[in-house]
Amino acid sequence: MAKDYTKTLNLPKTDFSMRANLPQREPDILKMWYDDKIYELLLEKNEGKPLFVLHDGPPYANGNIHIGTSLNKILKDFIVKYKNMTGYKSPYVPGWDCHGLPTESAIIKQTKIDRSKLSIPEFRDKCRDFASKYVDIQREQFKRLGVLGDWENPYLTMRPEFEAIQIEIFGEMAKKGYIYRGFKSVYWCPEDETALAEAEIEYSDDRCESIYVKFKLDNDNGKLSGLCDTDRTYFVIWTTTTWTLPGNLAICLNAEFDYVLLRVPSGETYIVAEQLAENLIKAASLEDCEVIAKLRGSEFELMTARHPFFDRPSVILNGEHVTAEAGTGCVHTAPGHGSDDFDICKKYDDEGKTSIGVVVPVDARGIMTAEAGKYEGMFYAKANKAIYEDLKASGALLAADTLTHPYPHCWRCKNPIIYRATEQWFASVSAMTEAAVAACDDITWKPVWGKDRMTAMIKERSDWCISRQRNWGVPIPIFYCEDCGEVILNESTIKTVSELFGRRGSNAWYEMEADEILSGSVVCPECGNSHFRKETDIMDVWFDSGSTHAAVLDQRPELHFPADIYLEGGDQYRGWFQSSMLTSIAAKGVAPYRSIITHGWTVDGEGKAMHKSAGNAVSPEEIIRDWGADILRLWVSSVDYTNDVKISKDILRQLSEVYRKIRNTVRILLANLSDYNPETDAVELSELYDIDKWALSRLNLLVKDVRESYDAHEFHYIYHDINNFCTLDMSKLYIDITKDRVYVEKADSRARRSAQTAMHIILSALTRMLAPLLAFTSEEIWKVIPHRAEDDVRSVLLNDMPLYDQAMCFDDIAAKWNRLFGLRDDVLVKLEAARTEKIIGKSLDAKIKIDTSDEKTYDLLDGFTKATLAAVFIVSEVEIEQNKDAGGFDVRVSKADGEKCDRCWIHSTDGEKTEDGYICARCRRITEGSGI
């Protein structure tokens, strides 16, 4: 039996476990961060450096976090940690949106409280407690993701100091004339009984009945009598909202379209747009129709038709909003049920051409009112069927069909909304559109299409409806004179309310009477009396979050205005991004951010939206329990987040395999450094072996690419670059090739210390590059890595990100070795074939002979020692020959000469037999004096 040389080898040793065991290991690291106050130390270390502020968009404090909010928070953590490691002071102040319908809905659903049995202050107190509970829950969930920040001092939109600043923003906008009360058609949720803004609307496909309805010509203004039988002539409208017909007061035509008088076999004549006539003919199964006249839409202006079931006229108007995409070109117009309808009727009334007015035959709960006639008391959706049957019975229904189309739904309750004209408070977007659009030119957008999306939304949006008919929120700080109804809103009242809310919070609005709040210091400018009542509506929750630039960035001394980055999902172009922009432009004249980054939606492995009911949802809690937070963070780093991103258990399993490869690479580097002290054992860079210089040149390129990707916020490139570096440059090449030198040479030999020096530099840099991404694993590595004197051993985050170093370029050496590695794959293929043919067992059993007719290839190989080539190809012997008759690169494999060394396993002829084996000359020199 051969001697056991194990004790003479430098076998790898490390306490860094091959099994990550992240779900159990991560909580200990998390505890260390907060026990040792790593976040505070990080800011202290960076004091005096340039300030970089990523402003946190507030999630709603009304439930557990989900995979989308995890994606968002982890992306922010990547940026903040990287900035803190690259010459900036980058605080992270998390925040929560606490007010609004999301919280009201959640508390009623979860606690089953009877809202009607509580006073407004009592209900608001319960909402506050509920929001506080979920702030605490989400705080711990976000921390568990590995996100560092000022978690003990977040901003909350329900805190008195925040509410006070929000009132000031409202007051500043009012002072500049942006705030007004108006009667308009707005989005309305009958389920939640409140107005909604555009940001609170989602579109979902709805199946509905589309109908063609005849409106009999009433007054043709003397223009049609010579062309048709006016007693049997009808304007034909098309609608998908049958229930809105009780609100019809007009019909809109496009002045530039051609309209035909279409006589049908029954003798009736229908007025429709020429380009849409075929649609009607097909839908109503009309045959043998005859076009008897054609007129411009402008010719019909101010004619009237009769409502099909009410004794009143419908006025013919011209509007540019009428398109030829569907219908008949004669648009049913109910000013109480649509923005375009409301605007066109108001325009004609304001010009004195008509006195149409507005009818709103539906109440806040979606119930038809007395103005709906016989349909009073019906829920609007039920009225659809009743009105349809009556139209059919009266002969006014010309045709009907079912279709599926996108229809607006409430973002919270997910039910269809209605359009309903009501009195609301608005912010005039049109007054600030030009400044807001101009501000977009100076903002960096990622993706770049964000700018076009934002500017288009600002240009196209109507005025912002900021009032809500709810209780949990910041009250609109407006008073009304009890005697004459005058609106009381001025700098004095704003200051009074702001100071009150700062002292007592906004509950004071409901606990105190108006006269008590104003303390007799205000008189009505119209009538001189001093009896007032308070506005009952609260502000849109987007006004809350849109005020954070003033209530947070301006107020927290560790932050600055404007923020360097806002980072949220793509839906925030019409949400937080926009409300922040509008309030900042209105109050300050500038945008609140320098850069906007957006991410897509999270979807399942097949690209489908995730829903619990569909069974395809993946929760952060589940991922952390089964895989650990670092696998979730690795997933975030692996995706191009600017698009919708897929996640599933299969994807996570694949990522866990990538993680395993990275961890194993780190583990073998650590194990090879078990006896290495960088302060005493390091070899000068110029004295390193060439392959070690090659490894550092590869690291240097990695550092350059990684930093560029961090700076561009393109984390998926970092993921791929580091993965390739670990699996290809390190595991496949460098670690494999240097194994003999590290294991076999004397522990303190220059050959071994050279490799260890390179490995230590690589491991230290790799750990710091991974720190923002694999938060827990990088910390685990940092605790066991041999450190230099300048390292801060307390946390990897307290150390700088590695820099590209000109001293580690080694371009000529790298080029030479890269060419050699290009040949290595061909050699390995031949070795595998020889192994299959039983010519050799392990690769060290082999001798290879390389014949090449290519002079450059020969010169390349001849430039390396045979020992080096043998180490690269992991064989015992290499011969090279320049043979003009050979192919370009011919490799022949044979069994190696000599005997296998019992210590290094390399075959040689220069060794010596022992009483029970064989040892090569190199190993004999190494082991002399070892007692073996």
DRENKOLVO-540571 format. One record per residue (C-alpha): residue in one letter; x, y, z. Coordinates in steps of 0.001 Angstrom, whole numbers, padded with zeros to 6 digits, always signed. Layout:
// residues N
AXYZ/...
***
This chain:
// residues 932
M+000000+000000+000000/A+001362+003409-001018/K+002298+005924+001635/D-000275+008480+002711/Y+001051+011910+001701/T-002113+013732+002731/K-000449+015613+005564/T+002157+017015+003193/L-000449+018516+000866/N-002093+021911+001260/L-005591+020555+001177/P-008380+023146+001161/K-009811+024059+004551/T-012731+026337+005325/D-015653+026710+007688/F-017657+028276+004867/S-020339+025670+004326/M-021093+024195+000933/R-024759+024151+001941/A-026023+027692+002080/N-028900+026981+004457/L-030023+030567+003820/P-033446+030441+005526/Q-031740+029613+008833/R-028491+031554+008377/E-029880+034878+007135/P-031728+035892+010339/D-028431+035831+012267/I-026835+038190+009751/L-029921+040392+009859/K-029633+040586+013630/M-025959+041526+013341/W-026790+044427+010984/Y-029209+045961+013440/D-027380+045067+016661/D-024196+046620+015253/K-026069+049533+013616/I-024480+048920+010224/Y-026773+051402+008463/E-025804+054165+010873/L-022120+053248+010524/L-022464+053376+006758/L-023774+056941+006805/E-021192+057941+009410/K-018396+056514+007223/N-019667+058492+004232/E-020214+061776+006055/G-018957+064680+003976/K-019207+062821+000672/P-021605+063952-002086/L-025231+063220-001183/F-027232+060842-003363/V-030951+060556-002637/L-033206+057793-003865/H-036661+058843-002673/D-038867+055944-001639/G-042332+055843-003152/P-044743+054876-000376/P-046567+051529-000577/Y-050006+051261+001005/A-050032+050165+004637/N-052960+047811+004225/G-051631+044270+003753/N-048587+042039+003444/I-045942+042770+000855/H-046123+040840-002414/I-043630+039859-005070/G-044030+043171-006903/T-043242+045283-003838/S-040297+042972-003119/L-038919+043582-006609/N-039280+047316-006063/K-037620+047458-002654/I-034743+045179-003640/L-033971+047252-006750/K-033806+050351-004567/D-031530+048534-002131/F-029149+047605-004962/I-028746+051271-005880/V-028450+052662-002354/K-025862+050095-001262/Y-023815+050566-004409/K-023802+054341-004019/N-022711+054040-000392/M-019787+051876-001527/T-018663+054231-004318/G-017998+057634-002827/Y-021468+058856-001915/K-023544+059261+001184/S-026851+057689+000254/P-029444+057531+003034/Y-032576+055472+002534/V-035715+056785+004211/P-038611+054382+003673/G-042170+055614+003750/W-045788+054507+003741/D-049007+055794+002228/C-051452+055436+005094/H-054646+057232+004048/G-057345+056654+001514/L-059714+054095+000160/P-057234+051182+000167/T-057043+051340+003957/E-060765+051958+004448/S-061625+049001+002226/A-059112+046706+003901/I-060161+047533+007450/I-063852+047022+006708/K-063140+043759+004935/Q-060740+042357+007510/T-062295+043565+010774/K-065972+043439+009725/I-066654+046678+011615/D-070006+048409+011184/R-068996+051789+009817/S-072408+053291+010536/K-072042+052771+014297/L-068846+054825+014573/S-068304+058560+014591/I-065862+059891+012010/P-063045+060374+014578/E-063651+056854+015944/F-063504+055362+012465/R-060376+057355+011651/D-058714+056129+014854/K-059378+052552+013789/C-057944+053314+010360/R-054861+054817+011988/D-054369+051732+014179/F-054889+049474+011186/A-052333+051371+009077/S-049857+051403+011975/K-050193+047660+012317/Y-049323+047087+008669/V-046490+049589+008752/D-044947+047402+011457/I-045682+044198+009554/Q-044314+045451+006246/R-041294+047006+007952/E-040192+043588+009210/Q-040960+041981+005853/F-038872+044544+003974/K-036029+044195+006457/R-036121+040422+005983/L-035449+040991+002272/G-032072+042426+003294/V-033077+046033+002626/L-031140+048465+004833/G-032540+051854+005741/D-033778+054165+008460/W-036557+051788+009430/E-037046+053307+012865/N-037721+056764+011403/P-039786+056278+008246/Y-042113+058895+006857/L-045831+058231+007218/T-048427+060278+005378/M-050709+060126+008441/R-048240+061789+010797/P-049202+065304+011913/E-045998+066883+010608/F-046624+065374+007160/E-050254+066480+007079/A-049256+070020+008034/I-046871+070287+005075/Q-049469+068781+002746/I-051893+071530+003733/E-049194+074092+002906/I-048726+072572-000562/F-052477+072737-001126/G-052463+076342+000055/E-049606+077299-002257/M-051448+075783-005211/A-054645+077586-004212/K-052780+080895-003906/K-051538+080497-007471/G-055060+079811-008730/Y-054638+076108-009469/I-057411+074912-007114/Y-061066+075362-008050/R-064481+073812-007445/G-066309+072641-010532/F-069278+070612-011720/K-067915+067991-014093/S-068363+064445-015227/V-065822+062344-013313/Y-064960+058703-012778/W-067215+057423-010023/C-067139+054145-008117/P-070653+053252-006952/E-069252+050475-004778/D-067027+052850-002808/E-069266+055890-003356/T-066479+058257-004315/A-064942+060109-007212/L-061749+058638-008639/A-058773+060104-010454/E-057273+058667-013636/A-054520+057016-011591/E-057180+054978-009785/I-058581+053434-012944/E-057709+050036-014372/Y-059008+048675-017645/S-060421+045170-017873/D-062396+043436-020592/D-066152+043565-020100/R-068844+041786-022096/C-071708+044120-022908/E-074711+044717-025168/S-074114+047260-027900/I-077270+048798-029343/Y-078305+050942-032298/V-081111+053303-031307/K-083314+055535-033479/F-083829+059172-032467/K-086638+060672-034574/L-085863+063909-036376/D-087747+066722-034646/N-086567+069990-036166/D-084448+069992-039330/N-084116+073782-039426/G-085605+073639-042937/K-082646+071749-044427/L-083944+068220-045026/S-087615+068556-046023/G-086781+068577-049733/L-084577+065501-049421/C-086577+063019-047339/D-089789+062390-045433/T-088860+064220-042233/D-091631+062434-040294/R-089855+059124-040930/T-086236+060249-040584/Y-084007+059233-037675/F-080552+059868-036325/V-079142+056448-035392/I-076863+056377-032342/W-074767+053483-031060/T-073903+052864-027411/T-072534+050166-025118/T-073999+051800-021969/T-077747+051447-022370/W-078355+052688-018821/T-077041+056166-019719/L-079863+056842-022215/P-082033+058530-019538/G-079245+061136-019382/N-079199+061772-023142/L-079618+065436-024041/A-077758+065659-027346/I-076267+063824-030317/C-072783+064690-031580/L-071673+064535-035226/N-068250+065334-036647/A-068511+068527-038676/E-065947+067268-041222/F-067526+063862-041878/D-069923+063170-044733/Y-073281+061854-043508/V-075751+060016-045703/L-079519+059873-045647/L-080042+056147-046007/R-083543+055118-047117/V-084416+051536-046156/P-087189+049276-047550/S-089545+050196-044675/G-089566+053760-045965/E-087624+055143-043009/T-084507+057240-043528/Y-081481+056873-041267/I-078777+059506-040802/V-075319+057933-040328/A-071711+058721-041215/E-070987+057592-044769/Q-067936+055566-043772/L-069895+053724-041085/A-073088+053061-043044/E-072011+049519-043951/N-071638+048700-040252/L-075252+049674-039632/I-076542+047859-042720/K-074813+044671-041583/A-075793+044960-037914/A-079468+045637-038719/S-079588+043168-041636/L-080840+045892-043977/E-081230+045157-047681/D-081859+047279-050770/C-080859+050499-049025/E-080593+053707-051016/V-078453+056750-050308/I-080792+059622-051165/A-078562+062498-050056/K-075192+063297-048537/L-074373+066274-046314/R-071472+067437-044193/G-071849+066953-040462/S-071758+070712-040042/E-075083+070962-041946/F-076911+069182-039108/E-075697+071453-036315/L-078472+072621-033944/M-081168+070438-035495/T-083058+068463-032864/A-084257+064914-032478/R-086756+063443-030028/H-085555+061304-027117/P-086841+057748-027696/F-088661+057485-024342/F-088674+060958-022746/D-090659+063927-024014/R-087670+066166-024659/P-085350+067076-027517/S-081816+065902-028174/V-079810+068703-029767/I-077487+067953-032673/L-073966+069226-031925/N-070627+069090-033725/G-067644+067668-031852/E-064099+066722-032851/H-064167+063782-030433/V-066488+061901-032821/T-064442+059276-034660/A-065089+056665-037330/E-063650+053766-035320/A-067040+052254-034416/G-070733+053022-034230/T-072579+055309-036614/G-070824+058664-036358/C-073866+059928-034416/V-072701+059833-030816/H-075170+059497-027945/T-074347+062439-025673/A-075251+062435-021971/P-073375+065304-020241/G-073943+063748-016837/H-072178+060532-017879/G-069058+061383-019826/S-066210+063846-019957/D-066444+064534-023707/D-070243+064725-023433/F-070049+067186-020552/D-067429+069362-022238/I-069195+069662-025603/C-072564+070490-024060/K-070967+073054-021743/K-069138+074606-024698/Y-072372+075119-026623/D-074168+076419-023536/D-071328+078803-022667/E-071377+080160-026232/G-075087+080850-025892/K-076018+078545-028751/T-077946+076134-026522/S-079269+075686-023020/I-078759+071952-022709/G-077744+071769-019061/V-076927+068486-017310/V-079065+065577-016153/V-077527+063040-013732/P-080141+060314-013283/V-077986+058104-011011/D-076941+058606-007386/A-073684+057939-005535/R-074578+054255-005070/G-075330+053685-008754/I-079107+053739-008211/M-081257+055410-010840/T-082968+058563-009504/A-086339+060191-010203/E-084760+061841-013245/A-084607+058356-014775/G-088404+058155-014811/K-089832+054646-014606/Y-086345+053221-013964/E-086029+055007-010620/G-084728+052751-007843/M-082957+050315-010167/F-079227+049697-009910/Y-077748+051081-013109/A-076628+047669-014383/K-080120+046255-013877/A-081611+049244-015701/N-079681+048147-018802/K-082035+045211-019346/A-085223+047146-018600/I-084335+049996-020968/Y-083317+047511-023651/E-086689+045755-023480/D-088590+049057-023620/L-086582+050232-026649/K-087317+046954-028359/A-091024+047193-027587/S-091276+050789-028829/G-089475+050075-032086/A-086643+052457-031248/L-084141+049590-031081/L-082787+049090-034581/A-080127+046451-033844/A-078140+044894-031003/D-075034+042816-030569/T-072753+041610-027772/L-069102+042557-027656/T-066139+042446-025323/H-064194+045662-024878/P-061833+047301-022362/Y-063824+049194-019739/P-062592+051244-016766/H-062741+049562-013367/C-062008+050805-009867/W-058428+050011-008899/R-059494+048989-005402/C-062783+047091-005551/K-062196+045947-009169/N-065813+046709-010122/P-066803+048724-013231/I-066992+052453-012653/I-069522+054904-014047/Y-069188+058461-015294/R-071151+060840-013144/A-071265+064624-013116/T-070835+066010-009606/E-069377+069001-007858/Q-065754+068303-006947/W-062532+070103-006130/F-060010+070116-008959/A-056407+071077-009589/S-056013+072752-012956/V-053581+070565-014875/S-053912+072679-018001/A-052460+075652-016089/M-049234+073772-015400/T-049004+071458-018432/E-046447+073517-020325/A-044075+073805-017347/A-044432+070106-016453/V-043737+068972-020012/A-040729+071286-020249/A-039359+069883-016979/C-039310+066408-018524/D-036505+067515-020872/D-034072+067777-017962/I-034913+064376-016450/T-033082+061120-017187/W-035541+058353-018064/K-035017+054607-017819/P-036386+053193-020031/V-035979+056134-022413/W-039580+055827-023596/G-040619+057006-020138/K-040269+060606-021216/D-042733+060230-024104/R-045131+058342-021887/M-045004+060957-019164/T-045352+063955-021448/A-048230+062352-023329/M-050085+061613-020103/I-049605+065145-018821/K-050743+066668-022106/E-053764+064416-022435/R-055068+064324-018889/S-058010+066396-017806/D-057935+068486-014667/W-057119+066508-011521/C-060141+065675-009385/I-058601+065921-005916/S-061690+065501-003702/R-062886+062193-002318/Q-066123+061411-000519/R-064430+059398+002198/N-063261+059933+005781/W-059759+058483+006148/G-057480+061101+004707/V-056351+064695+004901/P-059402+066987+004844/I-059611+069600+002126/P-058942+072740+004230/I-061811+074859+002975/F-064579+076629+004849/Y-067949+077929+003632/C-069907+080888+004914/E-073105+079546+006494/D-074947+082683+005514/C-074016+083277+001880/G-072137+080118+000854/E-068899+081956-000001/V-065770+079757-000153/I-063248+080761+002529/L-059707+079872+001455/N-056759+082193+002009/E-053232+082289+003430/S-054541+082895+006953/T-056919+079902+006955/I-054263+077649+005410/K-051757+078655+008072/T-054321+078080+010823/V-055208+074594+009575/S-051577+073628+008900/E-050511+074617+012407/L-053516+072812+013906/F-052743+069600+012030/G-049074+069888+012996/R-050078+069987+016667/R-053005+067579+016775/G-053181+065778+013458/S-056035+065955+010960/N-058519+064320+013347/A-058868+067802+014809/W-060869+068757+011700/Y-063597+066355+012791/E-063282+066976+016529/M-063663+070746+016309/E-066315+073019+014836/A-065351+075406+012053/D-065745+078487+014264/E-063552+076858+016918/I-060806+076150+014384/L-060889+079700+013056/S-061209+081190+016581/G-063351+084094+015375/S-060422+085531+013424/V-062107+085298+010020/V-065084+087106+008553/C-066756+086385+005242/P-065475+088820+002605/E-068868+088794+000903/C-071397+089237+003710/G-069216+090099+006707/N-070609+087306+008881/S-068478+084799+010778/H-070451+081572+010859/F-068780+078817+008859/R-068983+075151+008016/K-066182+072820+006947/E-065642+070963+003688/T-066513+067291+004215/D-064398+065804+001399/I-060845+064583+001877/M-057950+064908-000559/D-057173+062273-003143/V-054578+059902-001655/W-052348+060717-004648/F-052176+064264-003319/D-050782+062785-000095/S-048019+060811-001790/G-047510+063571-004342/S-046567+065905-001485/T-043630+063827-000232/H-041121+066049-002013/A-042138+068816+000387/A-043025+066793+003479/V-039970+064501+003295/L-037227+065737+000961/D-037496+069321+002197/Q-037888+068399+005858/R-035363+065613+006481/P-031863+067131+006928/E-030189+063982+005590/L-032021+064326+002245/H-032181+066956-000454/F-034546+068325-003074/P-034863+067374-005840/A-034301+063655-005400/D-031744+061976-007612/I-034012+059025-008365/Y-037649+058011-008148/L-037974+054271-008879/E-041385+052604-009141/G-043536+050427-011391/G-044609+051613-014818/D-048135+052345-013559/Q-046775+055321-011623/Y-046515+057478-014734/R-050157+058247-014076/G-049757+057840-010329/W-046957+058939-008001/F-044573+060176-010693/Q-047266+062434-012068/S-048838+063628-008811/S-045352+064453-007510/M-044522+066317-010703/L-047754+068326-010705/T-047639+069373-007046/S-043941+070247-007316/I-044360+072242-010520/A-047390+074006-009052/A-045797+074844-005711/K-042102+075197-006633/G-041894+075515-010388/V-039465+072572-010795/A-039638+068778-011014/P-039032+066859-007764/Y-036644+064325-009326/R-033623+064227-011612/S-034128+060672-012814/I-037042+058265-013230/I-036551+054488-013318/T-039471+052148-013896/H-039901+048425-013655/G-042506+046122-015161/W-045068+043813-013621/T-044240+040466-012069/V-045853+037564-013940/D-045725+033787-013673/G-043433+031502-015657/E-045795+031595-018642/G-046086+035376-018620/K-049552+035416-017054/A-050635+037812-014318/M-050374+036220-010882/H-053521+035717-008813/K-054128+033632-005720/S-057322+032300-007272/A-055351+031047-010289/G-052857+029271-008038/N-049884+030830-009820/A-048911+033449-007241/V-045504+033215-005576/S-045180+035062-002277/P-041928+036532-000886/E-042599+034777+002400/E-042759+031412+000641/I-039539+032050-001294/I-037666+033123+001836/R-038941+030110+003742/D-037919+027616+001049/W-034848+029229-000540/G-033823+032328+001388/A-033938+036045+000658/D-030686+035965-001312/I-032297+033716-003930/L-035078+036283-004247/R-032445+039028-004560/L-030559+036946-007131/W-033809+036692-009125/V-034186+040479-009056/S-030603+040867-010279/S-031127+038336-013076/V-034071+039976-014841/D-034353+042935-017179/Y-036730+044697-014824/T-037687+047353-017382/N-039990+044723-018916/D-042503+042454-017220/V-040527+039843-015285/K-041298+036177-014847/I-041030+034268-011605/S-041987+030715-010737/K-040733+027832-008659/D-038944+026397-011702/I-037178+029711-012296/L-036188+029862-008631/R-034832+026326-008791/Q-032672+027307-011761/L-031460+030370-009887/S-030616+028309-006836/E-028321+026250-009077/V-026600+029439-010286/Y-026280+030530-006660/R-024745+027147-005796/K-022084+027575-008496/I-021192+031058-007295/R-021072+029870-003695/N-018902+026871-004552/T-016460+029103-006423/V-016214+031337-003381/R-015849+028328-001120/I-012873+026867-002974/L-011171+030272-003070/L-011691+030603+000682/A-010479+027057+001268/N-007289+027752-000673/L-006633+030807+001519/S-006892+029048+004873/D-003234+029729+005699/Y-002851+033015+003820/N-002195+036348+005504/P-002447+039197+002991/E-000279+041412+005176/T+002694+039040+005225/D+002225+036528+002400/A+001223+038679-000577/V+003417+038626-003679/E+004001+041832-005601/L+001808+042054-008701/S+004844+042257-010960/E+006187+039023-009444/L+003046+036950-009932/Y+002980+033925-012212/D+001596+034754-015628/I-001594+032759-015185/D-002211+034611-011924/K-001756+037869-013829/W-004243+036559-016401/A-006763+035871-013622/L-006351+039406-012261/S-006750+040864-015748/R-010061+038994-016036/L-011088+040337-012640/N-010111+043830-013719/L-012362+043630-016776/L-015148+042280-014588/V-014792+045199-012188/K-014998+047644-015095/D-018102+046000-016555/V-019805+045576-013191/R-019317+049192-012189/E-020596+050394-015545/S-023655+048191-015151/Y-024275+049390-011587/D-023993+052989-012770/A-026484+052278-015570/H-028770+050364-013148/E-028557+047310-015432/F-028217+044640-012802/H-028939+041672-015066/Y-025632+042307-016815/I-023882+042083-013439/Y-025633+038797-012734/H-024514+037304-016052/D-020967+038708-015867/I-020342+037442-012340/N-021915+034080-013095/N-019712+033662-016172/F-016628+034808-014273/C-017232+032242-011521/T-018164+029317-013733/L-015823+029907-016680/D-012841+032048-015710/M-012543+030677-012198/S-013995+027158-011891/K-013410+025889-015415/L-010008+027486-015902/Y-008112+029185-013141/I-009028+027114-010092/D-008738+023866-012025/I-005375+024751-013558/T-003806+026075-010335/K-005016+023182-008195/D-001702+021320-008494/R+000341+024401-007607/V-001833+025296-004619/Y-002192+021775-003238/V+001248+020304-004017/E+003869+023059-003735/K+005323+024052-000391/A+002871+026064+001670/D+005028+029169+001721/S+006536+028806-001729/R+006423+031696-004141/A+004513+029476-006589/R+001716+028916-004082/R+001739+032415-002571/S+001450+033862-006075/A-001763+031944-006678/Q-003062+032800-003199/T-002328+036489-003740/A-004402+036476-006929/M-007142+034422-005304/H-007363+036770-002339/I-007576+039871-004533/I-010248+038147-006617/L-012272+036974-003623/S-012169+040341-001887/A-013252+042198-005021/L-015904+039627-005902/T-017411+039789-002421/R-017663+043581-002554/M-019190+043504-006042/L-021772+041007-004808/A-022584+042982-001662/P-025512+045022-003055/L-026998+041945-004750/L-026390+038972-002447/A-026681+040935+000778/F-026528+038033+003198/T-024075+035767+001393/S-021553+038560+000817/E-021666+039343+004535/E-021143+035671+005343/I-018084+035579+003061/W-016685+038801+004512/K-016695+037328+008006/V-014321+034491+007030/I-012129+036028+004340/P-008512+036918+005308/H-008434+040695+005644/R-005951+043424+004863/A-005217+046047+007492/E-007302+048647+005624/D-010392+046418+005471/D-013313+047220+007754/V-014107+043791+009123/R-017430+044841+010671/S-019369+044604+007406/V-018609+044256+003728/L-020797+047338+003172/L-018337+049505+005086/N-015742+048880+002365/D-015405+050453-001059/M-016427+048820-004292/P-013286+047699-006210/L-011953+050022-008890/Y-010589+049228-012309/D-006827+049140-011768/Q-004394+049876-014582/A-001771+047898-012697/M-003805+044730-013232/C-004366+045069-016984/F-001535+042748-018158/D-002918+043048-021687/D-000140+041163-023514/I-000126+038313-021010/A-003932+038110-021047/A-004041+037983-024854/K-001442+035184-024907/W-003284+033098-022322/N-006669+033669-023920/R-005283+032236-027179/L-003994+029224-025263/F-007351+028692-023596/G-008906+028794-027042/L-006877+025639-027835/R-007599+024006-024486/D-011146+023021-025358/D-009909+021024-028366/V-007421+019203-026141/L-010092+018380-023549/V-012319+016899-026257/K-009488+014565-027330/L-008784+013598-023715/E-012433+012730-023162/A-012398+010559-026282/A-009267+008776-025039/R-010943+008203-021701/T-013973+006713-023435/E-011677+004399-025440/K-009985+003295-022184/I-006606+004622-023365/I-006386+006611-020148/G-008276+006868-016914/K-007838+010317-015428/S-006423+013137-017523/L-003156+012996-015530/D-002638+009510-016927/A-002170+011118-020333/K+000652+012334-022473/I-000353+014516-025385/K+001497+015337-028532/I+000407+018413-030435/D+001274+018691-034108/T+000473+021933-035886/S+001217+023294-039298/D+000285+026789-038184/E+003356+028823-037330/K+001513+031223-035023/T+000001+028348-033069/Y+003381+026676-032747/D+005027+029912-031617/L+002262+030395-029064/L+002729+026907-027587/D+006481+027133-027759/G+006301+030314-025717/F+005141+028308-022687/T+007168+025792-020742/K+006081+022196-021117/A+005305+022123-017406/T+002979+025085-017852/L+001261+023463-020824/A+000848+020236-018852/A-000733+022211-016000/V-003102+024010-018368/F-004212+020814-020091/I-004065+018877-016773/V-001955+016074-018203/S+001397+014631-017158/E+003387+015427-020296/V+003114+017633-023390/E+005103+017522-026592/I+004680+019990-029414/E+005913+019780-032963/Q+005648+022029-035972/N+004668+019619-038723/K+003840+020938-042164/D+001957+017737-042935/A-000216+018006-039863/G-003587+019622-039806/G-004054+023041-038280/F-004068+021635-034750/D-003733+017880-034234/V-003775+016314-030769/R-002730+012725-030096/V-003302+011173-026709/S-001301+008287-025275/K-000575+006858-021879/A+001980+008938-020027/D+005551+007723-019651/G+006935+006720-016280/E+004989+006082-013118/K+002288+007935-011239/C+003520+009865-008208/D+001679+008840-005085/R+001631+012424-003883/C+000821+014625-006895/W-000583+011899-009217/I+001496+013194-012118/H+003352+010575-014144/S+007129+011050-014436/T+010358+009232-015175/D+012550+011228-012803/G+011159+009919-009562/E+012175+007138-007278/K+010565+003971-006125/T+009891+003626-002465/E+009357+000498-000520/D+005650+000778-001127/G+005177+003163-004006/Y+006628+005965-006133/I+007366+009662-005602/C+008448+012136-008268/A+011555+014296-007925/R+009505+017463-007384/C+007498+015970-004539/R+010629+014514-002995/R+012187+018009-002874/I+008999+019450-001397/T+008680+016820+001307/E+012311+016703+002370/G+012492+017121+006081/S+008823+016351+006545/G+009443+012954+008060/I+007706+011170+005227/
***
